[in-house]
Amino acid sequence: LILSIINEFQSYSPENITVKLNDDASVLTVSATAGAGSTDDFKQTHKVPPGIDLDQMTSSFSSDGILVIKAPRKK
C-alpha cells in the first residue's frame, strides 16, 4: 500500500500534519492545520486494506513536497 497524498498538503508545514489510525486500525486519517488564526484546515481519510503490516508503516515527504505513506503487506 502506497498512498501519495495529493498536493493538498504541499502548502502545510510538516509539523502541522498528523497521520493517525483509528482504534481498530481500519481507517487512516491525515489532517493538517494551517496555524494560529487560520481556518484553512484539511483532512483526508483512507480505508486500510486487510493484511497491511501497520508496524512497518512510514510517512515522509517527497522532494516536491507530497506526503507519501507506505505500508507493506504482512508476510
All heavy atoms as TSV, in Angstrom:
chain	resi	resn	atom	element	x	y	z
A	1	LEU	N	N	0.857	-1.178	0.000
A	1	LEU	CA	C	0.000	0.000	0.000
A	1	LEU	C	C	0.893	1.227	0.000
A	1	LEU	O	O	1.743	1.382	0.859
A	1	LEU	CB	C	-0.882	0.000	1.254
A	1	LEU	CG	C	-1.659	1.274	1.547
A	1	LEU	CD1	C	-2.747	1.479	0.513
A	1	LEU	CD2	C	-2.247	1.225	2.927
A	2	ILE	N	N	0.767	2.039	-1.007
A	2	ILE	CA	C	1.479	3.314	-1.042
A	2	ILE	C	C	0.461	4.384	-1.379
A	2	ILE	O	O	-0.204	4.317	-2.402
A	2	ILE	CB	C	2.614	3.328	-2.087
A	2	ILE	CG1	C	3.652	2.263	-1.745
A	2	ILE	CG2	C	3.245	4.707	-2.166
A	2	ILE	CD1	C	4.780	2.166	-2.726
A	3	LEU	N	N	0.327	5.335	-0.486
A	3	LEU	CA	C	-0.568	6.459	-0.724
A	3	LEU	C	C	0.281	7.683	-1.006
A	3	LEU	O	O	1.113	8.050	-0.204
A	3	LEU	CB	C	-1.432	6.738	0.512
A	3	LEU	CG	C	-2.409	5.674	0.948
A	3	LEU	CD1	C	-3.064	6.099	2.253
A	3	LEU	CD2	C	-3.450	5.435	-0.113
A	4	SER	N	N	0.108	8.267	-2.137
A	4	SER	CA	C	0.710	9.570	-2.407
A	4	SER	C	C	-0.402	10.578	-2.182
A	4	SER	O	O	-1.288	10.716	-3.016
A	4	SER	CB	C	1.230	9.662	-3.832
A	4	SER	OG	O	2.331	8.835	-4.001
A	5	ILE	N	N	-0.358	11.208	-1.031
A	5	ILE	CA	C	-1.409	12.152	-0.693
A	5	ILE	C	C	-1.233	13.368	-1.602
A	5	ILE	O	O	-0.188	13.999	-1.619
A	5	ILE	CB	C	-1.343	12.554	0.790
A	5	ILE	CG1	C	-1.350	11.302	1.678
A	5	ILE	CG2	C	-2.485	13.469	1.144
A	5	ILE	CD1	C	-2.568	10.435	1.547
A	6	ILE	N	N	-2.258	13.655	-2.351
A	6	ILE	CA	C	-2.158	14.659	-3.394
A	6	ILE	C	C	-1.816	16.040	-2.850
A	6	ILE	O	O	-1.766	16.260	-1.657
A	6	ILE	CB	C	-3.446	14.690	-4.245
A	6	ILE	CG1	C	-4.665	14.840	-3.356
A	6	ILE	CG2	C	-3.542	13.448	-5.094
A	6	ILE	CD1	C	-5.971	14.900	-4.102
A	7	ASN	N	N	-1.585	16.947	-3.719
A	7	ASN	CA	C	-0.996	18.245	-3.433
A	7	ASN	C	C	-1.653	19.081	-2.357
A	7	ASN	O	O	-1.124	20.110	-1.987
A	7	ASN	CB	C	-0.935	19.065	-4.722
A	7	ASN	CG	C	-0.061	18.424	-5.755
A	7	ASN	OD1	O	0.814	17.632	-5.427
A	7	ASN	ND2	N	-0.274	18.753	-6.998
A	8	GLU	N	N	-2.807	18.677	-1.838
A	8	GLU	CA	C	-3.473	19.481	-0.824
A	8	GLU	C	C	-2.568	19.774	0.370
A	8	GLU	O	O	-2.730	20.758	1.053
A	8	GLU	CB	C	-4.752	18.790	-0.321
A	8	GLU	CG	C	-5.926	18.954	-1.232
A	8	GLU	CD	C	-6.005	17.837	-2.261
A	8	GLU	OE1	O	-5.022	17.096	-2.441
A	8	GLU	OE2	O	-7.045	17.711	-2.889
A	9	PHE	N	N	-1.624	18.894	0.651
A	9	PHE	CA	C	-0.786	19.058	1.832
A	9	PHE	C	C	0.507	19.824	1.548
A	9	PHE	O	O	1.264	20.106	2.450
A	9	PHE	CB	C	-0.469	17.694	2.452
A	9	PHE	CG	C	-1.664	17.071	3.099
A	9	PHE	CD1	C	-2.353	16.056	2.470
A	9	PHE	CD2	C	-2.131	17.519	4.322
A	9	PHE	CE1	C	-3.473	15.490	3.053
A	9	PHE	CE2	C	-3.249	16.962	4.911
A	9	PHE	CZ	C	-3.917	15.948	4.268
A	10	GLN	N	N	0.759	20.169	0.301
A	10	GLN	CA	C	2.007	20.853	-0.039
A	10	GLN	C	C	2.136	22.219	0.621
A	10	GLN	O	O	3.235	22.664	0.885
A	10	GLN	CB	C	2.146	21.009	-1.550
A	10	GLN	CG	C	2.549	19.724	-2.227
A	10	GLN	CD	C	2.752	19.919	-3.706
A	10	GLN	OE1	O	1.904	20.490	-4.388
A	10	GLN	NE2	N	3.864	19.452	-4.206
A	11	SER	N	N	1.042	22.879	0.916
A	11	SER	CA	C	1.112	24.226	1.480
A	11	SER	C	C	1.224	24.223	3.006
A	11	SER	O	O	1.328	25.280	3.611
A	11	SER	CB	C	-0.099	25.049	1.040
A	11	SER	OG	O	-1.282	24.447	1.517
A	12	TYR	N	N	1.217	23.036	3.635
A	12	TYR	CA	C	1.304	22.937	5.093
A	12	TYR	C	C	2.706	22.532	5.519
A	12	TYR	O	O	3.380	21.769	4.833
A	12	TYR	CB	C	0.304	21.904	5.616
A	12	TYR	CG	C	-1.132	22.272	5.352
A	12	TYR	CD1	C	-1.784	21.823	4.214
A	12	TYR	CD2	C	-1.829	23.080	6.237
A	12	TYR	CE1	C	-3.107	22.159	3.966
A	12	TYR	CE2	C	-3.154	23.423	5.998
A	12	TYR	CZ	C	-3.776	22.961	4.858
A	12	TYR	OH	O	-5.082	23.296	4.614
A	13	SER	N	N	3.138	23.028	6.662
A	13	SER	CA	C	4.426	22.633	7.225
A	13	SER	C	C	4.310	21.212	7.772
A	13	SER	O	O	3.277	20.839	8.329
A	13	SER	CB	C	4.823	23.562	8.366
A	13	SER	OG	O	4.954	24.882	7.903
A	14	PRO	N	N	5.375	20.398	7.635
A	14	PRO	CA	C	5.323	19.016	8.136
A	14	PRO	C	C	4.919	18.908	9.605
A	14	PRO	O	O	4.209	17.984	9.984
A	14	PRO	CB	C	6.744	18.503	7.920
A	14	PRO	CG	C	7.266	19.320	6.786
A	14	PRO	CD	C	6.629	20.682	6.953
A	15	GLU	N	N	5.319	19.859	10.429
A	15	GLU	CA	C	4.964	19.796	11.857
A	15	GLU	C	C	3.480	20.060	12.101
A	15	GLU	O	O	2.973	19.810	13.186
A	15	GLU	CB	C	5.818	20.758	12.684
A	15	GLU	CG	C	5.689	22.208	12.304
A	15	GLU	CD	C	6.660	22.672	11.228
A	15	GLU	OE1	O	7.370	21.851	10.632
A	15	GLU	OE2	O	6.685	23.888	10.972
A	16	ASN	N	N	2.761	20.527	11.091
A	16	ASN	CA	C	1.320	20.775	11.219
A	16	ASN	C	C	0.476	19.669	10.598
A	16	ASN	O	O	-0.732	19.821	10.456
A	16	ASN	CB	C	0.953	22.116	10.586
A	16	ASN	CG	C	1.508	23.286	11.359
A	16	ASN	OD1	O	1.836	23.154	12.525
A	16	ASN	ND2	N	1.634	24.422	10.713
A	17	ILE	N	N	1.121	18.547	10.209
A	17	ILE	CA	C	0.411	17.435	9.592
A	17	ILE	C	C	0.419	16.244	10.548
A	17	ILE	O	O	1.447	15.904	11.123
A	17	ILE	CB	C	1.051	17.052	8.245
A	17	ILE	CG1	C	0.916	18.229	7.273
A	17	ILE	CG2	C	0.407	15.792	7.675
A	17	ILE	CD1	C	1.611	18.031	5.962
A	18	THR	N	N	-0.738	15.616	10.716
A	18	THR	CA	C	-0.886	14.469	11.606
A	18	THR	C	C	-1.413	13.282	10.808
A	18	THR	O	O	-2.352	13.424	10.026
A	18	THR	CB	C	-1.895	14.787	12.731
A	18	THR	OG1	O	-1.464	15.963	13.413
A	18	THR	CG2	C	-1.992	13.649	13.721
A	19	VAL	N	N	-0.782	12.117	11.021
A	19	VAL	CA	C	-1.216	10.871	10.403
A	19	VAL	C	C	-1.601	9.932	11.538
A	19	VAL	O	O	-0.783	9.636	12.403
A	19	VAL	CB	C	-0.097	10.250	9.544
A	19	VAL	CG1	C	-0.542	8.928	8.942
A	19	VAL	CG2	C	0.355	11.217	8.453
A	20	LYS	N	N	-2.881	9.475	11.569
A	20	LYS	CA	C	-3.348	8.627	12.671
A	20	LYS	C	C	-4.194	7.481	12.143
A	20	LYS	O	O	-4.875	7.622	11.131
A	20	LYS	CB	C	-4.210	9.434	13.656
A	20	LYS	CG	C	-3.466	10.474	14.433
A	20	LYS	CD	C	-4.255	11.005	15.606
A	20	LYS	CE	C	-5.492	11.759	15.214
A	20	LYS	NZ	N	-6.126	12.450	16.350
A	21	LEU	N	N	-4.140	6.360	12.880
A	21	LEU	CA	C	-5.027	5.233	12.639
A	21	LEU	C	C	-6.130	5.267	13.678
A	21	LEU	O	O	-5.882	5.620	14.831
A	21	LEU	CB	C	-4.269	3.912	12.777
A	21	LEU	CG	C	-3.323	3.559	11.649
A	21	LEU	CD1	C	-2.420	2.413	12.060
A	21	LEU	CD2	C	-4.102	3.190	10.398
A	22	ASN	N	N	-7.343	4.861	13.291
A	22	ASN	CA	C	-8.413	4.770	14.287
A	22	ASN	C	C	-8.151	3.562	15.194
A	22	ASN	O	O	-7.203	2.809	14.978
A	22	ASN	CB	C	-9.793	4.735	13.630
A	22	ASN	CG	C	-10.046	3.462	12.855
A	22	ASN	OD1	O	-9.135	2.725	12.505
A	22	ASN	ND2	N	-11.299	3.213	12.545
A	23	ASP	N	N	-8.985	3.367	16.203
A	23	ASP	CA	C	-8.749	2.341	17.223
A	23	ASP	C	C	-8.612	0.928	16.671
A	23	ASP	O	O	-7.811	0.146	17.153
A	23	ASP	CB	C	-9.844	2.373	18.289
A	23	ASP	CG	C	-9.736	3.600	19.176
A	23	ASP	OD1	O	-8.641	4.192	19.250
A	23	ASP	OD2	O	-10.756	3.966	19.797
A	24	ASP	N	N	-9.389	0.587	15.658
A	24	ASP	CA	C	-9.278	-0.775	15.126
A	24	ASP	C	C	-8.382	-0.851	13.886
A	24	ASP	O	O	-8.346	-1.866	13.201
A	24	ASP	CB	C	-10.657	-1.371	14.850
A	24	ASP	CG	C	-11.398	-0.673	13.717
A	24	ASP	OD1	O	-10.876	0.296	13.144
A	24	ASP	OD2	O	-12.522	-1.115	13.413
A	25	ALA	N	N	-7.650	0.211	13.600
A	25	ALA	CA	C	-6.660	0.289	12.511
A	25	ALA	C	C	-7.276	0.040	11.133
A	25	ALA	O	O	-6.602	-0.423	10.236
A	25	ALA	CB	C	-5.499	-0.667	12.767
A	26	SER	N	N	-8.539	0.374	10.966
A	26	SER	CA	C	-9.186	0.175	9.671
A	26	SER	C	C	-9.233	1.443	8.830
A	26	SER	O	O	-9.463	1.379	7.630
A	26	SER	CB	C	-10.599	-0.364	9.856
A	26	SER	OG	O	-11.405	0.596	10.512
A	27	VAL	N	N	-9.010	2.603	9.473
A	27	VAL	CA	C	-9.072	3.880	8.763
A	27	VAL	C	C	-7.861	4.734	9.136
A	27	VAL	O	O	-7.531	4.902	10.305
A	27	VAL	CB	C	-10.376	4.648	9.098
A	27	VAL	CG1	C	-10.382	6.021	8.446
A	27	VAL	CG2	C	-11.591	3.859	8.662
A	28	LEU	N	N	-7.204	5.251	8.115
A	28	LEU	CA	C	-6.077	6.157	8.269
A	28	LEU	C	C	-6.580	7.571	8.012
A	28	LEU	O	O	-7.238	7.824	7.001
A	28	LEU	CB	C	-4.985	5.803	7.256
A	28	LEU	CG	C	-3.755	6.676	7.213
A	28	LEU	CD1	C	-2.876	6.375	8.430
A	28	LEU	CD2	C	-2.980	6.446	5.940
A	29	THR	N	N	-6.311	8.480	8.941
A	29	THR	CA	C	-6.734	9.871	8.790
A	29	THR	C	C	-5.501	10.752	8.723
A	29	THR	O	O	-4.608	10.650	9.559
A	29	THR	CB	C	-7.608	10.317	9.981
A	29	THR	OG1	O	-8.747	9.461	10.060
A	29	THR	CG2	C	-8.072	11.750	9.813
A	30	VAL	N	N	-5.459	11.610	7.714
A	30	VAL	CA	C	-4.381	12.572	7.552
A	30	VAL	C	C	-5.007	13.950	7.659
A	30	VAL	O	O	-5.940	14.271	6.924
A	30	VAL	CB	C	-3.679	12.409	6.182
A	30	VAL	CG1	C	-2.522	13.381	6.055
A	30	VAL	CG2	C	-3.208	10.981	5.976
A	31	SER	N	N	-4.513	14.758	8.595
A	31	SER	CA	C	-5.083	16.093	8.765
A	31	SER	C	C	-3.961	17.112	8.873
A	31	SER	O	O	-2.838	16.801	9.257
A	31	SER	CB	C	-5.990	16.145	9.991
A	31	SER	OG	O	-5.289	15.737	11.139
A	32	ALA	N	N	-4.294	18.332	8.515
A	32	ALA	CA	C	-3.328	19.425	8.556
A	32	ALA	C	C	-4.007	20.677	9.071
A	32	ALA	O	O	-5.165	20.939	8.771
A	32	ALA	CB	C	-2.755	19.686	7.171
A	33	THR	N	N	-3.267	21.441	9.865
A	33	THR	CA	C	-3.754	22.727	10.344
A	33	THR	C	C	-2.847	23.813	9.796
A	33	THR	O	O	-1.635	23.641	9.707
A	33	THR	CB	C	-3.779	22.790	11.881
A	33	THR	OG1	O	-2.473	22.504	12.367
A	33	THR	CG2	C	-4.757	21.783	12.456
A	34	ALA	N	N	-3.444	24.913	9.434
A	34	ALA	CA	C	-2.694	25.998	8.809
A	34	ALA	C	C	-1.976	26.869	9.825
A	34	ALA	O	O	-1.068	27.591	9.481
A	34	ALA	CB	C	-3.618	26.846	7.953
A	35	GLY	N	N	-2.362	26.812	11.081
A	35	GLY	CA	C	-1.706	27.632	12.096
A	35	GLY	C	C	-2.684	28.546	12.800
A	35	GLY	O	O	-3.880	28.562	12.511
A	36	ALA	N	N	-2.157	29.310	13.730
A	36	ALA	CA	C	-2.982	30.183	14.566
A	36	ALA	C	C	-3.781	31.173	13.728
A	36	ALA	O	O	-3.271	31.777	12.800
A	36	ALA	CB	C	-2.098	30.926	15.553
A	37	GLY	N	N	-5.041	31.285	14.065
A	37	GLY	CA	C	-5.892	32.278	13.426
A	37	GLY	C	C	-6.419	31.900	12.056
A	37	GLY	O	O	-7.198	32.626	11.474
A	38	SER	N	N	-6.008	30.756	11.529
A	38	SER	CA	C	-6.456	30.359	10.201
A	38	SER	C	C	-7.515	29.270	10.303
A	38	SER	O	O	-7.473	28.427	11.184
A	38	SER	CB	C	-5.275	29.853	9.372
A	38	SER	OG	O	-5.731	29.387	8.119
A	39	THR	N	N	-8.454	29.286	9.395
A	39	THR	CA	C	-9.466	28.231	9.347
A	39	THR	C	C	-9.227	27.315	8.149
A	39	THR	O	O	-10.089	26.535	7.769
A	39	THR	CB	C	-10.878	28.845	9.249
A	39	THR	OG1	O	-10.932	29.669	8.079
A	39	THR	CG2	C	-11.206	29.645	10.483
A	40	ASP	N	N	-8.056	27.404	7.552
A	40	ASP	CA	C	-7.723	26.649	6.357
A	40	ASP	C	C	-7.153	25.279	6.733
A	40	ASP	O	O	-6.007	24.979	6.478
A	40	ASP	CB	C	-6.730	27.442	5.507
A	40	ASP	CG	C	-6.541	26.839	4.132
A	40	ASP	OD1	O	-7.432	26.109	3.674
A	40	ASP	OD2	O	-5.485	27.094	3.515
A	41	ASP	N	N	-7.973	24.449	7.377
A	41	ASP	CA	C	-7.560	23.104	7.765
A	41	ASP	C	C	-8.000	22.113	6.689
A	41	ASP	O	O	-8.928	22.379	5.932
A	41	ASP	CB	C	-8.167	22.716	9.111
A	41	ASP	CG	C	-7.647	23.576	10.250
A	41	ASP	OD1	O	-6.639	24.284	10.071
A	41	ASP	OD2	O	-8.261	23.545	11.326
A	42	PHE	N	N	-7.333	20.955	6.645
A	42	PHE	CA	C	-7.618	19.967	5.614
A	42	PHE	C	C	-7.568	18.578	6.227
A	42	PHE	O	O	-6.762	18.314	7.117
A	42	PHE	CB	C	-6.592	20.080	4.482
A	42	PHE	CG	C	-6.940	19.260	3.282
A	42	PHE	CD1	C	-7.842	19.728	2.344
A	42	PHE	CD2	C	-6.390	18.003	3.101
A	42	PHE	CE1	C	-8.178	18.968	1.239
A	42	PHE	CE2	C	-6.724	17.236	1.996
A	42	PHE	CZ	C	-7.617	17.717	1.061
A	43	LYS	N	N	-8.420	17.662	5.726
A	43	LYS	CA	C	-8.470	16.310	6.274
A	43	LYS	C	C	-8.817	15.318	5.176
A	43	LYS	O	O	-9.666	15.607	4.329
A	43	LYS	CB	C	-9.520	16.258	7.376
A	43	LYS	CG	C	-9.636	14.963	8.100
A	43	LYS	CD	C	-10.695	15.119	9.177
A	43	LYS	CE	C	-10.682	14.023	10.171
A	43	LYS	NZ	N	-11.697	14.225	11.210
A	44	GLN	N	N	-8.138	14.165	5.180
A	44	GLN	CA	C	-8.450	13.067	4.268
A	44	GLN	C	C	-8.520	11.786	5.080
A	44	GLN	O	O	-7.758	11.619	6.036
A	44	GLN	CB	C	-7.362	12.878	3.209
A	44	GLN	CG	C	-7.352	13.869	2.109
A	44	GLN	CD	C	-6.323	13.516	1.031
A	44	GLN	OE1	O	-5.539	12.592	1.160
A	44	GLN	NE2	N	-6.329	14.280	-0.035
A	45	THR	N	N	-9.400	10.877	4.696
A	45	THR	CA	C	-9.443	9.556	5.327
A	45	THR	C	C	-9.292	8.504	4.242
A	45	THR	O	O	-9.726	8.695	3.099
A	45	THR	CB	C	-10.752	9.325	6.106
A	45	THR	OG1	O	-11.846	9.476	5.215
A	45	THR	CG2	C	-10.889	10.283	7.269
A	46	HIS	N	N	-8.640	7.390	4.616
A	46	HIS	CA	C	-8.387	6.297	3.685
A	46	HIS	C	C	-8.644	4.981	4.404
A	46	HIS	O	O	-8.161	4.783	5.521
A	46	HIS	CB	C	-6.936	6.327	3.187
A	46	HIS	CG	C	-6.585	7.600	2.499
A	46	HIS	ND1	N	-6.819	7.811	1.162
A	46	HIS	CD2	C	-6.037	8.748	2.968
A	46	HIS	CE1	C	-6.412	9.035	0.840
A	46	HIS	NE2	N	-5.950	9.619	1.912
A	47	LYS	N	N	-9.373	4.078	3.768
A	47	LYS	CA	C	-9.611	2.756	4.335
A	47	LYS	C	C	-8.321	1.937	4.194
A	47	LYS	O	O	-7.719	1.894	3.124
A	47	LYS	CB	C	-10.761	2.077	3.612
A	47	LYS	CG	C	-11.136	0.753	4.208
A	47	LYS	CD	C	-12.447	0.276	3.635
A	47	LYS	CE	C	-12.821	-1.111	4.080
A	47	LYS	NZ	N	-12.841	-1.346	5.483
A	48	VAL	N	N	-7.910	1.301	5.291
A	48	VAL	CA	C	-6.705	0.470	5.282
A	48	VAL	C	C	-7.126	-0.945	4.872
A	48	VAL	O	O	-7.967	-1.560	5.528
A	48	VAL	CB	C	-6.036	0.448	6.670
A	48	VAL	CG1	C	-4.828	-0.468	6.674
A	48	VAL	CG2	C	-5.631	1.863	7.090
A	49	PRO	N	N	-6.537	-1.466	3.788
A	49	PRO	CA	C	-6.911	-2.812	3.359
A	49	PRO	C	C	-6.419	-3.871	4.350
A	49	PRO	O	O	-5.443	-3.651	5.061
A	49	PRO	CB	C	-6.216	-2.979	2.004
A	49	PRO	CG	C	-5.386	-1.786	1.793
A	49	PRO	CD	C	-5.596	-0.830	2.901
A	50	PRO	N	N	-7.082	-5.022	4.408
A	50	PRO	CA	C	-6.622	-6.082	5.305
A	50	PRO	C	C	-5.238	-6.587	4.882
A	50	PRO	O	O	-4.873	-6.508	3.714
A	50	PRO	CB	C	-7.679	-7.176	5.142
A	50	PRO	CG	C	-8.501	-6.811	3.963
A	50	PRO	CD	C	-8.263	-5.386	3.656
A	51	GLY	N	N	-4.488	-7.098	5.851
A	51	GLY	CA	C	-3.185	-7.688	5.559
A	51	GLY	C	C	-2.023	-6.715	5.524
A	51	GLY	O	O	-0.927	-7.073	5.118
A	52	ILE	N	N	-2.240	-5.481	5.957
A	52	ILE	CA	C	-1.171	-4.478	5.970
A	52	ILE	C	C	-0.390	-4.583	7.275
A	52	ILE	O	O	-0.969	-4.721	8.345
A	52	ILE	CB	C	-1.765	-3.055	5.812
A	52	ILE	CG1	C	-2.428	-2.906	4.445
A	52	ILE	CG2	C	-0.701	-1.981	6.010
A	52	ILE	CD1	C	-1.508	-3.066	3.262
A	53	ASP	N	N	0.933	-4.521	7.183
A	53	ASP	CA	C	1.802	-4.558	8.365
A	53	ASP	C	C	1.905	-3.140	8.928
A	53	ASP	O	O	2.739	-2.348	8.508
A	53	ASP	CB	C	3.174	-5.096	7.999
A	53	ASP	CG	C	4.058	-5.333	9.202
A	53	ASP	OD1	O	3.696	-4.894	10.314
A	53	ASP	OD2	O	5.114	-5.960	9.034
A	54	LEU	N	N	1.043	-2.822	9.867
A	54	LEU	CA	C	0.971	-1.468	10.407
A	54	LEU	C	C	2.230	-1.077	11.181
A	54	LEU	O	O	2.547	0.104	11.295
A	54	LEU	CB	C	-0.271	-1.320	11.286
A	54	LEU	CG	C	-1.597	-1.544	10.553
A	54	LEU	CD1	C	-2.747	-1.512	11.532
A	54	LEU	CD2	C	-1.774	-0.529	9.451
A	55	ASP	N	N	2.961	-2.055	11.706
A	55	ASP	CA	C	4.209	-1.756	12.419
A	55	ASP	C	C	5.284	-1.226	11.483
A	55	ASP	O	O	6.234	-0.589	11.922
A	55	ASP	CB	C	4.727	-3.002	13.142
A	55	ASP	CG	C	3.827	-3.415	14.292
A	55	ASP	OD1	O	3.172	-2.521	14.891
A	55	ASP	OD2	O	3.768	-4.617	14.589
A	56	GLN	N	N	5.145	-1.489	10.198
A	56	GLN	CA	C	6.130	-1.036	9.208
A	56	GLN	C	C	5.670	0.206	8.443
A	56	GLN	O	O	6.339	0.648	7.518
A	56	GLN	CB	C	6.423	-2.170	8.217
A	56	GLN	CG	C	6.983	-3.420	8.859
A	56	GLN	CD	C	8.301	-3.163	9.555
A	56	GLN	OE1	O	9.173	-2.484	9.023
A	56	GLN	NE2	N	8.446	-3.682	10.763
A	57	MET	N	N	4.542	0.776	8.839
A	57	MET	CA	C	4.015	1.953	8.152
A	57	MET	C	C	4.930	3.152	8.372
A	57	MET	O	O	5.391	3.391	9.484
A	57	MET	CB	C	2.613	2.289	8.643
A	57	MET	CG	C	1.972	3.447	7.904
A	57	MET	SD	S	0.300	3.810	8.477
A	57	MET	CE	C	-0.579	2.423	7.772
A	58	THR	N	N	5.208	3.887	7.294
A	58	THR	CA	C	6.030	5.090	7.385
A	58	THR	C	C	5.357	6.220	6.607
A	58	THR	O	O	4.556	5.978	5.710
A	58	THR	CB	C	7.433	4.866	6.792
A	58	THR	OG1	O	7.315	4.533	5.404
A	58	THR	CG2	C	8.190	3.772	7.525
A	59	SER	N	N	5.701	7.433	6.963
A	59	SER	CA	C	5.248	8.592	6.191
A	59	SER	C	C	6.432	9.522	5.999
A	59	SER	O	O	7.296	9.635	6.863
A	59	SER	CB	C	4.092	9.305	6.897
A	59	SER	OG	O	4.489	9.770	8.158
A	60	SER	N	N	6.481	10.147	4.846
A	60	SER	CA	C	7.576	11.072	4.526
A	60	SER	C	C	7.092	12.034	3.447
A	60	SER	O	O	6.013	11.865	2.895
A	60	SER	CB	C	8.805	10.299	4.041
A	60	SER	OG	O	8.498	9.590	2.856
A	61	PHE	N	N	7.911	13.027	3.166
A	61	PHE	CA	C	7.616	13.974	2.097
A	61	PHE	C	C	8.548	13.717	0.931
A	61	PHE	O	O	9.745	13.502	1.115
A	61	PHE	CB	C	7.802	15.420	2.576
A	61	PHE	CG	C	6.651	15.913	3.391
A	61	PHE	CD1	C	6.654	15.771	4.766
A	61	PHE	CD2	C	5.561	16.498	2.783
A	61	PHE	CE1	C	5.584	16.215	5.522
A	61	PHE	CE2	C	4.482	16.942	3.527
A	61	PHE	CZ	C	4.504	16.803	4.902
A	62	SER	N	N	8.001	13.733	-0.278
A	62	SER	CA	C	8.826	13.616	-1.477
A	62	SER	C	C	9.575	14.929	-1.684
A	62	SER	O	O	9.293	15.929	-1.019
A	62	SER	CB	C	7.953	13.301	-2.693
A	62	SER	OG	O	7.118	14.399	-2.988
A	63	SER	N	N	10.512	14.930	-2.613
A	63	SER	CA	C	11.317	16.137	-2.866
A	63	SER	C	C	10.467	17.313	-3.336
A	63	SER	O	O	10.835	18.467	-3.147
A	63	SER	CB	C	12.414	15.844	-3.887
A	63	SER	OG	O	11.836	15.413	-5.102
A	64	ASP	N	N	9.297	17.026	-3.916
A	64	ASP	CA	C	8.420	18.116	-4.357
A	64	ASP	C	C	7.303	18.406	-3.368
A	64	ASP	O	O	6.324	19.075	-3.685
A	64	ASP	CB	C	7.870	17.845	-5.757
A	64	ASP	CG	C	7.154	16.517	-5.879
A	64	ASP	OD1	O	7.214	15.708	-4.933
A	64	ASP	OD2	O	6.531	16.281	-6.927
A	65	GLY	N	N	7.434	17.902	-2.112
A	65	GLY	CA	C	6.528	18.278	-1.039
A	65	GLY	C	C	5.254	17.472	-0.917
A	65	GLY	O	O	4.350	17.858	-0.195
A	66	ILE	N	N	5.172	16.332	-1.579
A	66	ILE	CA	C	3.975	15.498	-1.495
A	66	ILE	C	C	4.146	14.492	-0.359
A	66	ILE	O	O	5.174	13.824	-0.257
A	66	ILE	CB	C	3.707	14.783	-2.832
A	66	ILE	CG1	C	3.389	15.820	-3.906
A	66	ILE	CG2	C	2.559	13.784	-2.693
A	66	ILE	CD1	C	3.244	15.252	-5.295
A	67	LEU	N	N	3.142	14.379	0.496
A	67	LEU	CA	C	3.162	13.422	1.593
A	67	LEU	C	C	2.962	12.023	1.029
A	67	LEU	O	O	2.009	11.765	0.303
A	67	LEU	CB	C	2.057	13.751	2.598
A	67	LEU	CG	C	1.881	12.790	3.764
A	67	LEU	CD1	C	3.138	12.748	4.630
A	67	LEU	CD2	C	0.673	13.183	4.594
A	68	VAL	N	N	3.877	11.095	1.384
A	68	VAL	CA	C	3.814	9.711	0.911
A	68	VAL	C	C	3.739	8.795	2.125
A	68	VAL	O	O	4.563	8.896	3.031
A	68	VAL	CB	C	5.047	9.350	0.055
A	68	VAL	CG1	C	5.000	7.894	-0.371
A	68	VAL	CG2	C	5.151	10.265	-1.156
A	69	ILE	N	N	2.740	7.924	2.160
A	69	ILE	CA	C	2.580	6.967	3.253
A	69	ILE	C	C	2.766	5.575	2.665
A	69	ILE	O	O	2.115	5.216	1.681
A	69	ILE	CB	C	1.195	7.097	3.904
A	69	ILE	CG1	C	1.050	8.500	4.494
A	69	ILE	CG2	C	0.995	6.027	4.961
A	69	ILE	CD1	C	-0.331	8.834	4.952
A	70	LYS	N	N	3.669	4.790	3.274
A	70	LYS	CA	C	3.962	3.445	2.796
A	70	LYS	C	C	3.692	2.446	3.904
A	70	LYS	O	O	4.053	2.684	5.058
A	70	LYS	CB	C	5.421	3.319	2.381
A	70	LYS	CG	C	5.807	4.181	1.202
A	70	LYS	CD	C	7.281	3.988	0.864
A	70	LYS	CE	C	7.694	4.894	-0.278
A	70	LYS	NZ	N	9.113	4.699	-0.633
A	71	ALA	N	N	3.100	1.309	3.545
A	71	ALA	CA	C	2.853	0.218	4.484
A	71	ALA	C	C	2.881	-1.087	3.700
A	71	ALA	O	O	2.032	-1.300	2.836
A	71	ALA	CB	C	1.524	0.394	5.195
A	72	PRO	N	N	3.861	-1.952	3.984
A	72	PRO	CA	C	3.937	-3.207	3.253
A	72	PRO	C	C	2.873	-4.204	3.724
A	72	PRO	O	O	2.334	-4.074	4.822
A	72	PRO	CB	C	5.338	-3.719	3.574
A	72	PRO	CG	C	5.651	-3.122	4.911
A	72	PRO	CD	C	4.957	-1.783	4.931
A	73	ARG	N	N	2.608	-5.193	2.891
A	73	ARG	CA	C	1.715	-6.272	3.283
A	73	ARG	C	C	2.446	-7.193	4.253
A	73	ARG	O	O	3.664	-7.326	4.193
A	73	ARG	CB	C	1.263	-7.071	2.079
A	73	ARG	CG	C	0.404	-6.264	1.143
A	73	ARG	CD	C	-0.486	-7.179	0.309
A	73	ARG	NE	N	-1.399	-6.398	-0.497
A	73	ARG	CZ	C	-2.575	-5.975	-0.088
A	73	ARG	NH1	N	-2.991	-6.233	1.112
A	73	ARG	NH2	N	-3.345	-5.274	-0.881
A	74	LYS	N	N	1.701	-7.828	5.159
A	74	LYS	CA	C	2.280	-8.801	6.090
A	74	LYS	C	C	2.775	-9.996	5.280
A	74	LYS	O	O	2.168	-10.378	4.297
A	74	LYS	CB	C	1.245	-9.258	7.111
A	74	LYS	CG	C	0.875	-8.190	8.091
A	74	LYS	CD	C	-0.145	-8.716	9.088
A	74	LYS	CE	C	-0.539	-7.627	10.060
A	74	LYS	NZ	N	-1.572	-8.071	10.989
A	75	LYS	N	N	3.892	-10.540	5.716
A	75	LYS	CA	C	4.469	-11.705	5.027
A	75	LYS	C	C	4.006	-12.986	5.653
A	75	LYS	O	O	3.651	-13.077	6.763
A	75	LYS	CB	C	5.988	-11.635	5.062
A	75	LYS	CG	C	6.496	-10.455	4.272
A	75	LYS	CD	C	7.997	-10.414	4.280
A	75	LYS	CE	C	8.454	-9.207	3.471
A	75	LYS	NZ	N	9.856	-9.106	3.361
